[in-house]
Amino acid sequence: MFVSFRTSVMLGTLALFPMHVAAEDTNSADQNTQPDNATAVAAAALDTITVTGTARKARPFNAPADVDVVEGREKTKHQTASLGQTLDALPGISNIATGSQTGKPVIRGLSGNRVRVMQNGIGVYHQQYGVRHAPNIEPFLAERVEVVRGASSILYGSDAIGGAVNVIAKPVPFASPGETELGGALTGGYSTNNNERMGGLRLNAANDQFGFTGAFLGRDGGNITTPNVSTFPESGREGAPNFSGELDHTDYEQRNGELAFGWLAPFGKVTARYQHWEDDHNYLLPPPINLPNGIGIGQKLENDLFQMEAMIDLKAGWHLEPSFTWSNNKRQSNPGPPPAANRPNGSTREFLPEDIVIDLERDSYTGRLELVHENINNWLSGRWGVEVVREEQVSRGAVALSPGGEIDNYSLFGFEELDFGDWVVNAGLRFDRREQKADAGETFDQSVIPTDASLREQSYSVITGSIGASYQVTDNLVAAANIGRGFRAPDMFELFVNGVHGGVAAVQVGDPTLDEETSLNTDLSLRWKSERLQAKVTVYRNKISDYIFFGDTGTTNAGGLPILQADQADATLYGTDLSAHYQVNKLLALHGSYEMVRGDFDRGGNDLPLLAADEVRGGFTLTPESAALLKDPYLTLEVIHKMDKDAAGRLEPFSQFDDRPFGTASTDDYTLVNIYAGFDLPYEASGEHGQVNLRVNNLFDEEYRDFLDTYKGYALSPGRNVTVQMTLPF
């Protein structure tokens, strides 16, 4: 189920405190079964879905905070190898794309180190400071993805200044007493644009109080294809792309999997989970002289994750939630494969030749203990916790964009919620002490990594807080407001980088004296729910002090690459999200949304970088009666219009392409048409129906450049792509 204004369930945008949203046991009905009265779907869903990860269980319609959840059939409709692309259809969420496998989510104009990406509620590190550094996460293996909007530092500390994305793994299955259950599912898919093949297997087993689940999924994707237009080298037409048709150096391979065990203990429940994510890919770089097909950067990425967590019952309404998480993230890069004429047998699969230029590895250890109480006297719920994080980074290779070093973070937090009937009020407070130290390395310029040890060490002590309230004006109308303070410590990359960063085709230079960012985020939303219509409008403002950015100095290195210097200044973002879903009758539903974000520096008025273009979406969904082999069929047509967008001058990544005769950093408006269709198979195993889903992106093969597509400077965005996916449970 895709919980947003584009479907039958309306949820708002979570501004201050993240929530886990889950359905009760009857929820599977609105995933896989067409109800007799489709006009009642929305109201029924809003009655059954409960918020379970905040201080209390609650329906999201009248909860102060808002969250969007992607799960079930709607998750299947949109999910790809890219987490950003999987979430892009949500109002207020955008995607910074680089090829078919790399996409990082943008929440109301903020991304990278300002959006906390988590697995099962614990933040994980993915070298996310780079524009093209996407989360190392497999959407297909997740049960659901929850998207938090607004400052979320109360629960997640640094790096959640703009919001959070929580990827929830599939639960460990358990059997009835004395019984053994076995099952699983096969998954396969194919995409035409880049000849991408995907296949996976999941196995489940349960016996009494023990359970197991395991999965593997692999992908092999070729070069992406754009509309085949006349290029600048062919026509000399200013603004034409330098590359067209099939784009060399945009292929990739992935191998991802997980194992999880669970135990229903006498005192509660214990779960242990291991996940592995591995990706080899090439990136297409701007065209150098005498290489008409460009060059690529070869990269190898790996992420390992181990989590152990428990729920310990103390007494009615009270329990402890201890957890431990270890993750290991590796990033290896080099200049990429040589020109095709120099490759053995014309091979294009040289993701990572022997000479590794960048080699980074970070281990993260997170210990967390929470005390949770629910519905004391039927009106008070809350959670209190302590968290300790240790991160250790090692930097190898000829170029060290980020040094080795250590980070320690200690935090205490508490959150309480009061339910007074029509009024619901919550408040939270958190204290963080963060200490980090960079290792002096021979590969670093001493002007950036000073010999003075005191300038290689930073510490931050920050208090953050939030308060939110909702008021149910009528049975159909709720007003909600939130205000919260967030913070973000500068990353070691921002403090100490000093060299060529191929991912942005520029030289980047850090500043070890940067202060932490702090923000004050406010939002106000109105939510409407009736039998046929669900709608919401939200306005927000996010005031960020000491916003960190890399500004173009106007100078270049000997190779002609622009030199970008880390700096900071106060900034403000503001915008609105509007969305609605109207169930005309049992067969037809209409849906639409609009999103707009603006951001500029308080002094000088210059725009902030990486803000998405204004967007309007609209469409309809048909859900005819089941027939023969087609159970619960659906057909969705969606039209997306994005406005033109000017780059933020020299602050915009890849802004140098506004000064070149080919490509651009600013983009024109465009309109795309997408189609989604599918049905369940008339058999059931392991509690699930088989599914067949079809997705057609860019139906008319439109020529366009998306503002957040990092290839926009020298190539068009992808052309038509037809994807077929099938899941067969057993």
PyMOL commands that set and color helices and strands:
alter all, ss='L'
color gray80, all
select helices_A, chain A and resi 25-32+38-48+60-62+72-78+83-87+112-114+139-141+153-156+232-235+340-342+344-346+453-456+492-496+502-504+649-651+655-659
alter helices_A, ss='H'
color red, helices_A
select strands_A, chain A and resi 2-3+21-23+49-51+67-71+93-98+102-107+115-119+122-123+142-149+163-169+180-191+196-207+210-221+252-265+268-284+296-315+318-334+358-376+380-396+405-420+423-438+457-472+477-488+498-501+506-509+517-529+533-556+562-583+588-601+615-622+631-642+670-685+688-697+721-729
alter strands_A, ss='S'
color yellow, strands_A
deselect
rebuild
show_as cartoon
